[in-house]
Amino acid sequence: MLYFDKQTPQWRIAIWHVTEDLPTLLAMLPDSETVQCEAQQKFRALPRTIEWVAVRVLLCKMLQRQVPILYHDNGAPYLPDYEHLDISISHTHGYVAVALAEQGYVGIDIEQISNKVERVKQKFVGEDEAPKDLNQLILHWSAKETAFKMMHRNKVDFKKHLHIQPFEQAEEGTFLLTETRTDKEQQMTIYFKLFPEFVLTYSFLEETD
């Protein structure tokens, strides 16, 4: 079921809480047979299949029609039927998220609240960054995933190339992230929101020459 939906004239983000079984999700798609065949070719595990189909159901709800999702060589998704739209996709246990944007780049990430992230924090937390608690640590990881998705670049070192400025803990808000992977060294405003089971981060960059 649709769990969260927010939009502006430039972008829209939505989250689907996957409570349905596979037949129920497929029944929500006009051309369920095509999606089912593709899913069967890609996945063996039922949870991954359900997650993949749920993304397509959510996108269908957002666009009011079913459209294919293709992927670039680097794994980034794109919509061949909507070349003017940038798309970003994320998923975590029981939830999937989709972001769409016109005339720019969009990134979205959702991460389950879990202490597992502490095991790898040395790989993405910079020396100038100091997350105060578990939620901030997860937000650091999630924000860098969001930024990476918008950059459309390979070989991005989350610790070396992505830098988060200190921010105050809150249930919802924004903070700044600067990337030093490209010559532009773009500064991004990261929007965040804490949910009971996961954190959400998303951002939008206007298209420039």
C-alpha positions in Angstrom: 0.0 0.0 0.0 1.1 3.6 -0.6 2.9 4.6 2.6 4.3 8.1 1.9 3.9 10.5 -1.0 5.4 14.0 -1.5 5.9 16.1 -4.5 6.8 19.6 -5.8 6.6 21.0 -9.4 10.1 19.6 -10.0 10.1 16.2 -8.3 8.0 13.5 -6.6 9.0 10.8 -4.1 6.8 7.9 -2.9 7.2 4.9 -0.6 5.2 1.7 -0.8 4.8 -0.6 2.3 4.9 -4.1 0.8 2.2 -5.9 2.7 0.7 -7.7 -0.4 1.6 -11.1 -1.7 2.9 -11.6 -5.3 -0.5 -12.4 -6.9 -2.1 -9.3 -5.3 0.8 -7.1 -6.6 0.6 -8.5 -10.1 -3.1 -7.9 -10.2 -2.4 -4.2 -9.8 -0.6 -4.0 -13.1 -2.3 -3.7 -16.5 0.2 -6.0 -18.1 1.1 -8.4 -15.3 2.1 -11.2 -17.6 5.1 -9.3 -19.0 6.3 -8.3 -15.5 5.8 -11.8 -14.1 7.8 -13.4 -17.0 10.7 -10.9 -16.5 10.7 -11.4 -12.8 10.9 -15.2 -13.2 13.9 -14.8 -15.4 15.7 -12.5 -13.0 15.0 -13.9 -9.5 14.6 -17.2 -7.7 13.9 -15.9 -4.2 10.3 -14.9 -3.6 11.0 -11.9 -1.3 13.3 -10.3 -4.0 10.6 -11.0 -6.7 7.9 -9.3 -4.6 10.2 -6.3 -3.9 11.0 -5.9 -7.7 7.3 -6.2 -8.7 6.3 -3.7 -5.9 8.7 -1.1 -7.4 6.8 -1.4 -10.7 3.4 -1.2 -9.0 4.5 2.0 -7.2 5.8 3.5 -10.4 2.6 2.6 -12.2 0.6 4.4 -9.4 2.9 7.5 -9.8 2.6 7.8 -13.6 -0.9 6.5 -13.9 0.3 3.9 -16.4 2.7 0.9 -16.6 6.0 1.6 -18.1 9.2 -0.5 -18.4 12.3 0.3 -16.3 15.7 -0.3 -18.0 19.2 -0.1 -16.5 22.4 1.5 -17.7 25.7 -0.5 -17.6 26.5 1.0 -14.2 23.1 -0.2 -12.8 21.4 3.1 -12.8 17.7 2.9 -13.8 16.1 4.9 -16.6 12.7 5.2 -18.2 12.8 4.8 -22.0 9.2 6.1 -22.3 10.0 9.2 -20.3 13.4 10.5 -21.4 12.8 13.8 -19.6 12.4 12.1 -16.2 15.2 11.1 -14.0 14.4 8.1 -11.7 15.9 6.8 -8.5 14.9 3.6 -6.7 15.6 2.2 -3.2 14.4 -0.6 -1.0 14.7 -2.0 2.5 13.0 -4.6 4.5 9.3 -4.4 3.6 9.4 -1.1 1.8 10.3 0.2 -1.7 10.8 3.8 -2.8 10.8 5.7 -6.1 11.8 9.2 -6.9 11.1 11.1 -10.2 12.4 14.4 -11.3 12.1 16.7 -14.4 14.9 18.9 -15.6 17.4 17.6 -13.1 18.8 14.7 -11.2 17.1 13.0 -8.2 18.3 10.5 -5.6 16.5 8.6 -2.9 17.5 6.0 -0.3 15.8 4.2 2.5 17.7 2.2 5.1 16.4 0.0 7.8 17.3 1.2 11.3 19.9 -1.4 12.5 23.2 -1.4 14.2 24.7 -3.4 11.3 25.9 -0.1 9.8 28.4 0.3 12.7 30.4 -2.6 11.3 31.3 -0.7 8.2 31.3 2.9 9.4 35.1 3.2 8.9 34.5 2.8 5.2 32.2 5.8 4.7 32.5 8.2 7.7 35.2 10.9 7.1 37.6 12.3 9.6 35.7 15.6 9.6 32.4 13.8 10.3 31.1 12.8 13.7 27.7 11.1 13.8 26.3 11.5 17.3 24.2 8.3 17.5 22.9 5.4 15.5 20.3 7.4 13.6 22.8 10.0 12.5 25.2 7.2 11.4 22.5 5.6 9.3 21.6 9.0 7.9 25.3 9.6 6.9 25.3 6.3 5.0 21.9 6.9 3.4 22.7 10.5 2.3 25.9 9.3 0.6 23.9 6.6 -1.2 21.5 9.3 -2.3 24.3 11.6 -3.5 26.0 8.7 -5.4 22.8 8.0 -7.3 22.6 11.6 -8.5 26.2 11.9 -9.6 26.1 9.2 -12.2 29.8 8.5 -11.7 31.8 5.4 -11.1 34.6 5.1 -8.5 33.0 7.3 -5.9 34.7 6.8 -2.5 32.1 7.6 0.1 34.7 8.5 2.7 37.0 10.5 0.4 34.6 12.1 -2.0 31.4 12.8 0.0 31.4 15.2 2.9 28.5 15.9 5.3 28.4 19.1 7.3 27.3 18.8 11.0 23.6 18.9 11.5 21.2 18.9 14.4 19.3 15.7 15.3 15.6 15.9 14.4 12.8 13.7 13.1 12.8 15.6 9.8 15.0 18.3 8.2 17.9 19.0 5.9 21.7 19.0 5.9 24.4 19.7 3.4 26.6 17.3 1.5 29.5 18.3 -0.8 31.0 16.0 -3.4 34.7 16.3 -4.4 34.6 13.6 -7.0 34.0 15.9 -9.9 35.4 19.3 -11.0 32.0 20.9 -10.1 32.4 20.0 -6.4 28.6 20.3 -6.1 26.8 21.0 -2.8 23.6 19.1 -2.3 20.8 19.7 0.1 19.9 16.3 1.6 16.3 16.0 2.9 15.7 13.4 5.6 12.9 11.9 7.6 13.0 9.3 10.3 10.3 6.6 10.3 9.7 4.0 12.9 11.5 1.2 10.9 13.7 3.1 8.5 15.3 6.4 7.5 14.6 8.3 4.3 17.0 10.6 2.5 16.5 12.3 -0.9 17.8 15.2 -2.9 17.4 17.0 -6.2 20.0 18.8 -8.4 18.9 21.0 -11.2 20.4 20.2 -14.6 23.3 22.5 -15.6 25.5 22.7 -18.6 
